[in-house]
Amino acid sequence: MKIQTTSNGFDLVLEGTLILRHRGDAPCLFVGQGDARMDMYRGNFDIEDYVIERTPLAHAVVSDSEIVFSAAPGQPARLTLQVSGDDRNGAIAFRTNDVAINRLWIRIAAEQGEHVWGGGEQMSYFDMRGRRFPLWTSEPGVGRDKTTEITFKADVTGKSGGDYWNTNYPQPTYLSSRHYALHVETTAYSAFDFRRDDFHEIEVWAVPERIELTARPTFISLVEAMAERFGRQPPLPEWVYNGAIIGIKDGARSFERLERIIAAGTKVSGLWCEDWVGLRHTSFGARLFWDWKANEDRYPGLRQRIAELEDRGIRFLGYVNPYLAVDGSLFPEAEAAGYFATDGNGKTALVDFGEFDCGVVDFTNPEASAWFAERVIGQNMIDYGLSGWMADFGEYLPIDVNLANGIDAKVMHNAWPTLWAEVNARAIESRGKTGEALFFMRAGFTGVQRHCPLLWAGDQSVDFTRHDGLVTVISGALSSGLLGNAYHHSDIGGYTSLFGNVRTPELIMRWAEIGAFTPVMRTHEGNRPRDNLQIDQDPQVLAHFARMTQVYVYLVPYLKSLVEEASTRGLPIQRPLFLHFEHDTRTYNIQDAYLYGADLLVTPVSQADKTEWSTYLPAGAEWVHVWTNETFAGGSDVTVPAPFGQPPVFYRADSRFAELFASLRTL
């Protein structure tokens, strides 16, 4: 990385790519102060900043690899940048003695027509260019579109409507079509603003440690570098390949229903019972009892049942989150040991989660983290026989609690999902089950990749809507996959059912078609199971679902080859089209289709009432439609029939798995 000085400024260049352009009359750096208002309501945030100062640092003095910035010649230095790196990797470290600075804005050089992707897991827009994205882990929001009735109602009733940028998993990292990646090393609130043609503006509510830059000649090598930087996941457990993980929360009846699902021809790898800990009933619906141990009143003889399932190749999965209900057995144990975050009076901070209160286990306290990993996950879950679980609610750290490490909770809030993932991973490692036990998370931030073996897309609405329905799980997989998260999946059928919005048979069947072409198939009964159609309540839906699990299992030889690539190279299973067709710029904006590995193109039906589907086939390959064996040239728009059970899927004619793909139509 090189600093090239000019008569009134400098350019910072990485591998021939302009990163910063600073001139006295067009500075690249601004500092100042802000006074933020942050209100949290059950994981949803209302954030507003009052900017007290925003000063352009127009004067820059370059000395070797150091750049000292001030507002004007003769004025005190306010910020120093230390530049380091080679032609492939660079870093900009920040240093200041000005304690008043709590806001920083830096402008990264941009080009008209440039595309940017990443930002963690983005559900609405895969290509982020043209919009501003705050990066703050939170509930994703219901509807996520301020023009819709459902989002309006969610805002009015629970401050939970959200917007296009709301996400459980933000990350201040993006990839550019100019073949570089940029990462901001900070946990403070930040925002990426891609609305200008000539620069991208990064806003951070702190002086960040550094900005990291990575340049590579191809998109594939750039993604590999991201996985190397943030961490690669272990291979998926072998038991996952046996079929779908069936989510049922029906107490002892869950086992009876599982047998009927299997009898319909469904390939099953696991039974997932969130309610293994028991239930409490609230106005939102049946909620889990947040005391993380088996409730044998609801699941009599559960331990024996788990062993019997495992003998049949079916694993049992549960649920856990980092909070303990005040009326549970674990709460007094943790409180007596001082393991909870505290309030302003030094007492255990209690959080209202909707008609019940909980304590926040403080993962900045090493003893509390070790206790939760061993006592809760190790003893109560792994030793009991669980092979996996949903590790939920990593985005819920309240911003007004006091933590053991003394750092402001507003700064630790984004870091919390990564700490939570580490607790889960540590528990698994302690039992020697890394790569065998499987937990999945919706929350994330920088570094979660190193600990969390599987993402899930969060709580989509049970519909086809543009910003919160079925199609959003594709954008979520693609954006997070570029940053080292190789494995992604979603709740088949969606989750959030509010204001009369309920599942249709069509929605479940189309969602199952996507699920068959993801690393893990898993169903969910949703937040209101009794109000919504379940896979075992409609013979047509169940038969269709069973067939899609057979497709999933049939493709396991191919999936295992992709898992090998993921664990050794960091390549995601679900990939944007441009990853293998970067010379075809039409692929840069596509977010409703994906490559399943390099050889399968999946273009799911993501709208209601469709019996055929149109899609674009990338240039540079010859494509074969799986179900009709019709061959198409790349670089063309095509329309194919799309009856239930035959989602629009194409394979490369020259694939070494062509014979396997071609025989799918015989199932």
SULZINOR-V567425 format. One record per residue. N is the residue number from 0. RES is the residue in one small letter. PHI is phi in degrees with one decimal (none if undefined). NEAR is the number of other C-alpha atoms within 12 Angstrom. Layout:
n | res | phi | near
N | RES | PHI | NEAR
N | RES | PHI | NEAR
//
This chain:
n | res | phi | near
0 | m | none | 29
1 | k | -124.4 | 30
2 | i | -101.0 | 34
3 | q | -110.1 | 25
4 | t | -80.3 | 22
5 | t | -127.9 | 16
6 | s | -65.3 | 14
7 | n | -135.0 | 20
8 | g | 167.6 | 28
9 | f | -160.2 | 32
10 | d | -120.1 | 28
11 | l | -108.9 | 38
12 | v | -125.0 | 33
13 | l | -119.7 | 35
14 | e | 51.1 | 24
15 | g | 78.6 | 22
16 | t | -101.7 | 32
17 | l | -70.7 | 28
18 | i | -105.1 | 41
19 | l | -122.1 | 35
20 | r | -126.8 | 32
21 | h | -114.7 | 37
22 | r | -135.1 | 25
23 | g | -56.5 | 24
24 | d | -94.9 | 17
25 | a | -147.3 | 23
26 | p | -69.2 | 32
27 | c | -98.9 | 36
28 | l | -135.2 | 44
29 | f | -135.1 | 33
30 | v | -133.1 | 41
31 | g | 172.7 | 31
32 | q | -133.6 | 26
33 | g | -139.6 | 25
34 | d | -124.9 | 19
35 | a | -91.4 | 18
36 | r | -108.6 | 16
37 | m | -124.3 | 22
38 | d | -117.6 | 19
39 | m | -114.2 | 30
40 | y | -136.3 | 27
41 | r | 51.4 | 28
42 | g | 85.1 | 35
43 | n | -103.5 | 34
44 | f | -125.2 | 35
45 | d | -113.2 | 26
46 | i | -122.3 | 23
47 | e | -141.5 | 15
48 | d | -114.6 | 21
49 | y | -104.6 | 16
50 | v | -83.4 | 21
51 | i | -83.5 | 16
52 | e | -144.0 | 19
53 | r | -141.0 | 22
54 | t | -108.0 | 27
55 | p | -71.8 | 29
56 | l | -93.4 | 36
57 | a | -77.3 | 31
58 | h | -103.2 | 34
59 | a | -129.2 | 40
60 | v | -115.8 | 33
61 | v | -97.8 | 27
62 | s | -136.3 | 17
63 | d | 55.8 | 15
64 | s | -101.5 | 24
65 | e | -113.4 | 24
66 | i | -126.5 | 34
67 | v | -105.5 | 32
68 | f | -110.0 | 38
69 | s | -142.6 | 29
70 | a | -70.0 | 27
71 | a | -162.6 | 20
72 | p | -55.1 | 17
73 | g | 86.9 | 13
74 | q | -91.2 | 15
75 | p | -62.5 | 18
76 | a | -65.8 | 24
77 | r | -112.9 | 35
78 | l | -154.7 | 40
79 | t | -121.3 | 32
80 | l | -109.1 | 33
81 | q | -110.9 | 30
82 | v | -100.9 | 32
83 | s | -145.7 | 27
84 | g | 128.4 | 24
85 | d | -115.3 | 20
86 | d | -74.6 | 21
87 | r | -107.9 | 26
88 | n | -135.9 | 29
89 | g | -140.1 | 32
90 | a | -146.2 | 34
91 | i | -121.0 | 37
92 | a | -92.9 | 28
93 | f | -111.9 | 32
94 | r | -145.1 | 25
95 | t | -151.5 | 26
96 | n | -104.9 | 14
97 | d | -89.5 | 20
98 | v | -70.4 | 15
99 | a | -75.8 | 21
100 | i | -74.3 | 28
101 | n | -132.7 | 31
102 | r | -137.9 | 36
103 | l | -140.0 | 40
104 | w | -127.0 | 37
105 | i | -130.2 | 41
106 | r | -104.9 | 34
107 | i | -96.3 | 37
108 | a | -58.7 | 33
109 | a | -135.3 | 30
110 | e | -127.2 | 22
111 | q | -63.9 | 18
112 | g | 89.0 | 22
113 | e | -71.4 | 28
114 | h | -114.5 | 35
115 | v | -135.4 | 39
116 | w | -137.3 | 50
117 | g | 124.0 | 45
118 | g | 72.3 | 53
119 | g | 90.5 | 50
120 | e | -112.5 | 54
121 | q | -104.4 | 52
122 | m | -95.5 | 50
123 | s | -94.6 | 41
124 | y | -131.2 | 41
125 | f | -73.8 | 44
126 | d | -79.7 | 37
127 | m | -86.0 | 39
128 | r | -62.2 | 34
129 | g | 95.7 | 25
130 | r | -139.1 | 25
131 | r | -106.4 | 26
132 | f | -127.6 | 42
133 | p | -64.2 | 38
134 | l | -120.0 | 43
135 | w | -151.9 | 51
136 | t | -70.2 | 50
137 | s | -161.7 | 46
138 | e | -58.2 | 40
139 | p | -75.8 | 47
140 | g | 95.8 | 42
141 | v | -98.5 | 45
142 | g | 86.8 | 44
143 | r | 61.2 | 38
144 | d | -143.2 | 30
145 | k | -64.9 | 23
146 | t | -88.5 | 17
147 | t | -99.8 | 20
148 | e | -65.8 | 20
149 | i | -65.9 | 33
150 | t | -68.4 | 31
151 | f | -60.1 | 23
152 | k | -64.5 | 25
153 | a | -65.0 | 28
154 | d | -64.7 | 26
155 | v | -68.3 | 16
156 | t | -86.9 | 16
157 | g | -146.0 | 26
158 | k | 53.5 | 26
159 | s | -123.5 | 32
160 | g | -71.1 | 38
161 | g | 72.5 | 37
162 | d | -146.6 | 36
163 | y | -61.9 | 32
164 | w | -93.2 | 40
165 | n | -63.6 | 44
166 | t | -155.1 | 49
167 | n | -66.9 | 46
168 | y | -128.8 | 50
169 | p | -90.4 | 48
170 | q | -154.8 | 50
171 | p | -77.2 | 45
172 | t | -141.4 | 45
173 | y | -140.7 | 49
174 | l | -112.3 | 43
175 | s | -111.3 | 40
176 | s | -67.0 | 37
177 | r | -85.2 | 31
178 | h | 66.7 | 33
179 | y | -137.8 | 42
180 | a | -123.4 | 44
181 | l | -127.9 | 41
182 | h | -130.9 | 40
183 | v | -100.5 | 40
184 | e | -87.7 | 31
185 | t | -163.3 | 35
186 | t | -111.0 | 38
187 | a | -69.4 | 37
188 | y | -55.5 | 42
189 | s | -146.2 | 39
190 | a | -151.3 | 37
191 | f | -105.6 | 40
192 | d | -116.7 | 32
193 | f | -109.4 | 34
194 | r | -87.8 | 26
195 | r | -103.6 | 23
196 | d | -72.7 | 20
197 | d | -101.6 | 24
198 | f | -156.2 | 31
199 | h | -103.3 | 37
200 | e | -105.8 | 33
201 | i | -105.6 | 40
202 | e | -114.5 | 38
203 | v | -131.9 | 39
204 | w | -89.2 | 34
205 | a | -178.5 | 35
206 | v | -86.0 | 41
207 | p | -69.2 | 36
208 | e | -63.2 | 23
209 | r | -167.7 | 27
210 | i | -113.4 | 33
211 | e | -103.7 | 37
212 | l | -128.1 | 42
213 | t | -134.6 | 42
214 | a | -119.7 | 38
215 | r | -143.2 | 30
216 | p | -74.4 | 24
217 | t | -132.7 | 24
218 | f | -65.4 | 34
219 | i | -61.5 | 35
220 | s | -67.2 | 26
221 | l | -70.0 | 35
222 | v | -65.6 | 46
223 | e | -60.3 | 34
224 | a | -66.3 | 34
225 | m | -64.3 | 42
226 | a | -65.0 | 35
227 | e | -65.9 | 27
228 | r | -71.7 | 30
229 | f | -99.4 | 33
230 | g | 117.9 | 30
231 | r | -112.1 | 38
232 | q | -85.9 | 42
233 | p | -70.5 | 33
234 | p | -57.6 | 34
235 | l | -64.2 | 38
236 | p | -60.6 | 27
237 | e | -58.9 | 28
238 | w | -65.6 | 32
239 | v | -60.7 | 41
240 | y | -70.6 | 36
241 | n | -75.0 | 33
242 | g | 147.9 | 40
243 | a | -84.7 | 46
244 | i | -91.8 | 46
245 | i | -94.8 | 48
246 | g | -90.7 | 44
247 | i | -137.2 | 37
248 | k | -124.4 | 38
249 | d | -135.2 | 30
250 | g | 59.2 | 30
251 | a | -61.2 | 23
252 | r | -66.8 | 18
253 | s | -57.5 | 29
254 | f | -70.3 | 30
255 | e | -63.7 | 18
256 | r | -65.9 | 25
257 | l | -59.1 | 35
258 | e | -63.4 | 22
259 | r | -67.3 | 24
260 | i | -66.1 | 34
261 | i | -65.5 | 31
262 | a | -62.2 | 17
263 | a | -80.4 | 26
264 | g | 98.0 | 24
265 | t | -74.2 | 33
266 | k | -83.7 | 39
267 | v | -126.9 | 42
268 | s | -109.4 | 38
269 | g | -157.9 | 43
270 | l | -111.8 | 49
271 | w | -112.4 | 41
272 | c | -118.0 | 44
273 | e | -56.7 | 43
274 | d | -83.0 | 41
275 | w | -60.2 | 44
276 | v | -96.8 | 35
277 | g | 95.8 | 31
278 | l | -125.9 | 27
279 | r | -130.5 | 22
280 | h | -109.8 | 17
281 | t | -131.6 | 16
282 | s | -67.3 | 14
283 | f | -74.2 | 22
284 | g | 134.5 | 20
285 | a | -66.8 | 24
286 | r | -115.1 | 28
287 | l | -73.5 | 38
288 | f | -88.6 | 35
289 | w | -83.1 | 37
290 | d | -139.5 | 38
291 | w | -80.2 | 38
292 | k | -156.2 | 38
293 | a | -62.5 | 39
294 | n | -102.2 | 30
295 | e | -82.6 | 19
296 | d | -74.3 | 16
297 | r | -80.8 | 25
298 | y | -127.4 | 27
299 | p | -59.7 | 20
300 | g | 60.1 | 19
301 | l | -60.9 | 32
302 | r | -59.1 | 25
303 | q | -67.6 | 17
304 | r | -59.9 | 25
305 | i | -61.0 | 34
306 | a | -63.4 | 20
307 | e | -66.6 | 17
308 | l | -63.6 | 27
309 | e | -62.2 | 23
310 | d | -61.7 | 15
311 | r | -97.2 | 20
312 | g | 82.7 | 24
313 | i | -117.5 | 35
314 | r | -95.2 | 40
315 | f | -109.8 | 46
316 | l | -124.1 | 41
317 | g | -129.7 | 44
318 | y | -148.3 | 43
319 | v | -155.8 | 44
320 | n | -142.7 | 42
321 | p | -84.5 | 44
322 | y | -123.3 | 44
323 | l | -124.7 | 40
324 | a | -68.7 | 37
325 | v | -63.3 | 28
326 | d | -97.6 | 18
327 | g | -98.7 | 27
328 | s | -77.9 | 20
329 | l | -81.5 | 30
330 | f | -58.7 | 30
331 | p | -63.4 | 21
332 | e | -63.5 | 24
333 | a | -70.1 | 33
334 | e | -66.9 | 29
335 | a | -62.7 | 13
336 | a | -87.1 | 19
337 | g | 75.4 | 28
338 | y | -93.2 | 35
339 | f | -97.2 | 43
340 | a | -63.4 | 41
341 | t | -117.1 | 30
342 | d | -94.9 | 21
343 | g | -65.5 | 14
344 | n | -98.6 | 11
345 | g | 80.3 | 15
346 | k | -92.7 | 19
347 | t | -57.6 | 30
348 | a | -74.8 | 32
349 | l | -107.7 | 29
350 | v | -118.8 | 31
351 | d | -81.7 | 21
352 | f | -100.6 | 31
353 | g | 99.5 | 21
354 | e | 77.1 | 19
355 | f | -155.2 | 25
356 | d | -104.8 | 23
357 | c | -139.1 | 36
358 | g | -95.7 | 39
359 | v | -99.9 | 49
360 | v | -66.0 | 49
361 | d | -88.7 | 42
362 | f | -78.7 | 38
363 | t | -82.0 | 31
364 | n | -92.4 | 25
365 | p | -56.3 | 21
366 | e | -68.7 | 22
367 | a | -67.1 | 32
368 | s | -62.4 | 34
369 | a | -64.6 | 28
370 | w | -62.4 | 31
371 | f | -64.6 | 43
372 | a | -62.6 | 36
373 | e | -85.7 | 25
374 | r | -71.1 | 26
375 | v | -88.1 | 38
376 | i | -77.1 | 43
377 | g | -64.7 | 34
378 | q | -77.3 | 22
379 | n | -77.5 | 28
380 | m | -117.6 | 39
381 | i | -66.4 | 42
382 | d | -64.3 | 27
383 | y | -72.9 | 29
384 | g | 126.0 | 31
385 | l | -69.1 | 43
386 | s | -103.1 | 42
387 | g | -177.2 | 46
388 | w | -170.5 | 41
389 | m | -82.7 | 45
390 | a | -100.5 | 40
391 | d | -96.7 | 35
392 | f | 63.8 | 39
393 | g | -70.1 | 44
394 | e | -93.8 | 44
395 | y | -98.6 | 44
396 | l | -58.8 | 51
397 | p | -63.5 | 42
398 | i | -93.1 | 39
399 | d | -115.2 | 28
400 | v | -92.6 | 34
401 | n | -104.8 | 34
402 | l | -114.6 | 36
403 | a | -63.0 | 26
404 | n | -82.6 | 19
405 | g | 79.4 | 16
406 | i | -85.2 | 21
407 | d | -54.4 | 23
408 | a | -61.4 | 31
409 | k | -67.2 | 35
410 | v | -84.1 | 31
411 | m | -82.9 | 36
412 | h | -55.5 | 45
413 | n | -68.2 | 42
414 | a | -76.2 | 39
415 | w | -59.4 | 44
416 | p | -58.3 | 44
417 | t | -70.3 | 39
418 | l | -63.3 | 40
419 | w | -64.8 | 50
420 | a | -61.8 | 44
421 | e | -64.8 | 36
422 | v | -61.3 | 42
423 | n | -64.0 | 49
424 | a | -64.9 | 43
425 | r | -64.0 | 30
426 | a | -62.3 | 34
427 | i | -65.6 | 34
428 | e | -62.8 | 23
429 | s | -64.4 | 22
430 | r | -100.9 | 25
431 | g | 65.3 | 15
432 | k | -117.0 | 25
433 | t | -62.0 | 27
434 | g | 86.5 | 27
435 | e | -117.6 | 24
436 | a | -84.8 | 42
437 | l | -132.4 | 44
438 | f | -112.5 | 48
439 | f | -133.7 | 46
440 | m | -130.2 | 45
441 | r | -103.3 | 49
442 | a | -85.6 | 50
443 | g | -166.7 | 53
444 | f | -165.0 | 52
445 | t | -49.1 | 44
446 | g | 92.2 | 40
447 | v | -62.5 | 44
448 | q | -56.8 | 45
449 | r | -71.0 | 35
450 | h | -116.9 | 38
451 | c | -89.6 | 49
452 | p | -81.6 | 46
453 | l | -160.8 | 48
454 | l | -92.6 | 48
455 | w | -127.0 | 47
456 | a | -81.3 | 48
457 | g | 89.4 | 46
458 | d | -106.2 | 43
459 | q | -67.2 | 47
460 | s | -67.9 | 46
461 | v | -84.1 | 47
462 | d | -162.2 | 39
463 | f | -102.7 | 32
464 | t | -63.3 | 29
465 | r | -61.2 | 30
466 | h | -104.8 | 42
467 | d | -144.9 | 45
468 | g | -104.8 | 45
469 | l | -52.6 | 47
470 | v | -64.8 | 43
471 | t | -67.8 | 46
472 | v | -69.7 | 50
473 | i | -72.0 | 49
474 | s | -59.8 | 43
475 | g | -62.0 | 54
476 | a | -66.2 | 51
477 | l | -69.0 | 52
478 | s | -66.9 | 47
479 | s | -69.5 | 54
480 | g | -65.7 | 53
481 | l | -69.6 | 52
482 | l | -108.4 | 52
483 | g | 100.4 | 53
484 | n | -94.7 | 56
485 | a | -75.6 | 52
486 | y | -119.2 | 50
487 | h | -144.5 | 46
488 | h | -157.8 | 47
489 | s | -145.3 | 49
490 | d | -72.1 | 44
491 | i | -66.1 | 50
492 | g | 99.2 | 47
493 | g | 78.1 | 49
494 | y | -128.1 | 39
495 | t | -81.8 | 39
496 | s | -123.3 | 33
497 | l | -138.4 | 34
498 | f | 57.9 | 21
499 | g | 82.8 | 16
500 | n | -82.5 | 29
501 | v | -130.8 | 31
502 | r | -67.7 | 39
503 | t | -114.2 | 27
504 | p | -55.0 | 31
505 | e | -60.7 | 36
506 | l | -61.8 | 40
507 | i | -60.8 | 47
508 | m | -67.8 | 44
509 | r | -67.2 | 43
510 | w | -67.9 | 49
511 | a | -63.1 | 47
512 | e | -66.0 | 41
513 | i | -67.3 | 51
514 | g | -57.2 | 46
515 | a | -65.8 | 43
516 | f | -116.6 | 49
517 | t | -130.7 | 53
518 | p | -62.1 | 47
519 | v | -136.3 | 48
520 | m | -97.2 | 45
521 | r | -150.9 | 49
522 | t | -96.4 | 43
523 | h | -143.3 | 42
524 | e | -81.1 | 38
525 | g | 87.3 | 38
526 | n | -75.9 | 35
527 | r | -130.7 | 30
528 | p | -58.2 | 30
529 | r | -72.3 | 18
530 | d | -89.1 | 23
531 | n | -121.2 | 31
532 | l | -63.4 | 33
533 | q | -110.4 | 39
534 | i | -63.4 | 41
535 | d | -97.7 | 34
536 | q | -106.2 | 23
537 | d | -138.0 | 21
538 | p | -56.7 | 20
539 | q | -66.5 | 20
540 | v | -63.6 | 32
541 | l | -66.0 | 34
542 | a | -63.0 | 29
543 | h | -64.3 | 34
544 | f | -60.9 | 48
545 | a | -58.4 | 36
546 | r | -65.4 | 35
547 | m | -69.5 | 40
548 | t | -68.0 | 45
549 | q | -68.0 | 35
550 | v | -62.5 | 42
551 | y | -56.5 | 40
552 | v | -65.8 | 35
553 | y | -61.7 | 27
554 | l | -87.9 | 34
555 | v | -55.7 | 29
556 | p | -56.2 | 21
557 | y | -71.0 | 31
558 | l | -59.4 | 37
559 | k | -62.9 | 27
560 | s | -67.2 | 26
561 | l | -72.5 | 34
562 | v | -62.7 | 37
563 | e | -62.9 | 24
564 | e | -63.9 | 28
565 | a | -65.5 | 37
566 | s | -76.5 | 30
567 | t | -101.0 | 22
568 | r | -117.4 | 30
569 | g | 84.7 | 39
570 | l | -76.0 | 43
571 | p | -70.9 | 48
572 | i | -69.9 | 47
573 | q | -95.8 | 50
574 | r | -126.6 | 50
575 | p | -64.2 | 46
576 | l | -59.4 | 40
577 | f | -69.6 | 37
578 | l | -62.0 | 39
579 | h | -111.5 | 32
580 | f | -135.9 | 28
581 | e | -71.7 | 24
582 | h | -82.4 | 18
583 | d | -101.3 | 23
584 | t | -69.4 | 23
585 | r | -64.8 | 24
586 | t | -78.8 | 34
587 | y | -68.8 | 36
588 | n | -102.7 | 28
589 | i | -79.1 | 32
590 | q | -131.1 | 38
591 | d | -110.2 | 42
592 | a | -147.5 | 42
593 | y | -154.9 | 48
594 | l | -89.0 | 40
595 | y | -95.6 | 45
596 | g | 71.1 | 40
597 | a | -85.1 | 35
598 | d | -111.2 | 37
599 | l | -112.6 | 44
600 | l | -105.4 | 42
601 | v | -111.5 | 45
602 | t | -125.3 | 42
603 | p | -61.6 | 47
604 | v | -73.6 | 39
605 | s | -119.9 | 40
606 | q | -131.4 | 26
607 | a | -77.4 | 27
608 | d | 61.3 | 17
609 | k | -116.5 | 22
610 | t | -115.6 | 22
611 | e | -141.6 | 22
612 | w | -145.5 | 28
613 | s | -106.0 | 25
614 | t | -154.4 | 34
615 | y | -106.0 | 34
616 | l | -104.0 | 40
617 | p | -60.1 | 41
618 | a | -74.4 | 24
619 | g | 107.3 | 23
620 | a | -150.8 | 27
621 | e | -103.6 | 25
622 | w | -113.6 | 36
623 | v | -115.6 | 32
624 | h | -73.3 | 36
625 | v | -56.4 | 37
626 | w | -87.8 | 26
627 | t | -112.7 | 24
628 | n | 66.8 | 24
629 | e | -78.1 | 21
630 | t | -103.0 | 24
631 | f | -129.0 | 28
632 | a | -78.8 | 22
633 | g | -68.7 | 26
634 | g | 81.5 | 21
635 | s | -133.1 | 21
636 | d | -92.3 | 18
637 | v | -132.7 | 25
638 | t | -126.6 | 22
639 | v | -129.4 | 31
640 | p | -63.9 | 24
641 | a | -140.3 | 29
642 | p | -68.0 | 21
643 | f | -58.0 | 33
644 | g | 93.0 | 38
645 | q | -130.3 | 35
646 | p | -62.7 | 41
647 | p | -62.8 | 42
648 | v | -132.8 | 46
649 | f | -130.6 | 47
650 | y | -126.1 | 42
651 | r | -69.8 | 38
652 | a | -61.4 | 29
653 | d | -96.5 | 20
654 | s | -66.8 | 22
655 | r | -70.5 | 17
656 | f | -101.5 | 24
657 | a | -56.4 | 24
658 | e | -64.4 | 21
659 | l | -62.7 | 26
660 | f | -64.6 | 36
661 | a | -62.3 | 30
662 | s | -81.3 | 19
663 | l | -58.4 | 29
664 | r | -70.4 | 22
665 | t | -89.4 | 17
666 | l | -68.2 | 21
//
